[in-house]
Amino acid sequence: MRKQLNRHTAGLVLAGAGVDAWGVARNDPQLPLAPPLPSAISIMMRLSGAVLQEIATGPTAAYLAECRRVDQALQEAAAALERAITDTDHQTISIPAATDGEAKHPFSHKEVAARAGLGWIGKTALFVSREFGPAVRLATVFTDLPLPPGKPIRSGRCGTCVACLRACPAGAGRNITWQADATQTDQYGVDACGRHAVSAHTPKDHVCAICIGVCPLSQGGRIVAVASQETRRQRSG
């Protein structure tokens, strides 16, 4: 008799592995570069707020070490979830956090997280968690285990906040509210960001991270309230 795993017990596995938030997205339509399994489990871990407060002109050694620490923890959490799923005789394929070096992968974890209802894409193309802002790292586990999906978030909720745009030294962001069918280049100057990273001698495969540190949600702020007020005005008009 095979073991049983549902949303509650999967959540216990992830909580035990230190995951701060997680959600389930339907892999339909199939995500680019995704395996042909029907569900995608987005797992999220928060970066240290104290480390982010130190970022002024670019990533510090402490920030890069924190990213490596969290990415390793995400990999271990994904492995724990995979073991629990395979014990039920279901299939699973994990995709690690898109980080520096060997772990880098072009798959879009942030699109999965938005489909799972965990957040949206901000004005500098960062994933913005509802609880923690962009101060998070993501990994994804695909499976055929039947789990109820979350409600997708299909548009940005940054409202009138432009903190990341003002702080971006490359001027890469654009004051455009993200929509689910938008491409990254629609709202973000990838080349400008890359040129700044080179000129600022940012370590390979890392953004300068200034926009992560200045987002009010990264430090427990309340930009979501601004977005909600703007939404109410639009509906009443």
FENTA-V697135 format. One record per backbone hydrogen bond with DSSP energy under -0.5 kcal/mol. CO is the residue of the C=O (numbers start at 0). NH is the residue of the N-H. E is the energy in kcal/mol with one decimal. If there is no record, write none. Layout:
CO/NH/E
CO/NH/E
This chain:
5/9/-2.6
6/10/-2.1
7/11/-1.7
8/12/-1.8
9/13/-2.2
10/14/-2.7
11/15/-2.2
12/16/-0.9
13/18/-2.4
14/17/-1.6
20/43/-2.5
22/41/-2.6
23/149/-3.0
24/39/-2.8
25/27/-0.9
30/33/-2.1
34/36/-2.0
37/26/-2.9
38/142/-2.3
39/24/-2.9
39/41/-0.7
40/42/-0.5
40/140/-2.5
41/22/-1.9
42/138/-1.9
43/19/-1.9
43/20/-1.4
44/136/-2.4
47/51/-1.8
48/52/-1.8
49/53/-0.5
50/53/-1.1
51/54/-1.6
53/55/-0.6
57/55/-0.5
59/63/-2.3
60/64/-2.2
61/65/-2.1
62/66/-2.4
63/67/-2.0
64/68/-2.4
65/69/-2.7
66/70/-2.5
67/71/-2.1
68/72/-2.1
69/73/-2.6
70/74/-2.1
71/75/-2.0
72/76/-2.3
73/77/-2.8
74/78/-2.0
75/79/-2.0
76/80/-2.3
77/81/-2.6
78/82/-2.2
79/83/-1.9
80/84/-2.3
81/85/-2.9
82/86/-1.6
84/87/-1.6
84/89/-1.5
85/88/-1.7
86/2/-1.0
90/143/-1.2
92/141/-3.5
94/139/-2.0
96/98/-1.4
99/102/-1.0
100/103/-1.4
106/108/-1.1
107/111/-1.2
108/112/-2.4
109/113/-2.0
110/114/-2.2
111/115/-2.0
112/117/-2.6
112/118/-0.5
113/116/-1.3
113/152/-2.7
117/129/-2.0
119/127/-3.8
121/124/-1.5
122/173/-1.4
125/121/-3.4
126/128/-0.6
127/119/-1.9
128/132/-1.7
131/134/-1.3
132/128/-2.6
133/135/-1.9
134/46/-3.0
136/44/-2.0
138/42/-2.6
139/94/-3.2
140/40/-3.4
141/92/-2.2
142/38/-2.1
144/146/-0.7
149/151/-0.6
151/153/-0.6
153/179/-2.4
157/160/-1.9
161/165/-2.4
162/166/-1.6
163/167/-1.4
167/170/-1.0
171/188/-2.8
173/175/-2.7
175/177/-0.5
177/155/-2.6
178/181/-2.3
182/185/-1.3
182/186/-0.6
183/186/-1.1
183/187/-1.1
186/173/-1.1
187/189/-1.4
188/192/-2.1
189/193/-2.4
190/194/-2.7
191/195/-2.1
192/196/-2.2
193/197/-2.0
194/198/-2.6
195/199/-2.6
196/201/-3.1
197/200/-1.3
202/205/-1.5
208/212/-1.8
209/213/-1.8
210/214/-0.9
214/217/-1.4
214/218/-0.7
215/218/-0.8
215/220/-3.6
216/219/-1.4
221/224/-1.0
221/225/-0.8
222/226/-1.9
223/227/-2.4
224/228/-2.1
225/229/-2.0
226/230/-2.3
227/231/-2.2
228/232/-2.0
229/233/-2.2
230/234/-2.3
231/235/-2.3
232/236/-1.7
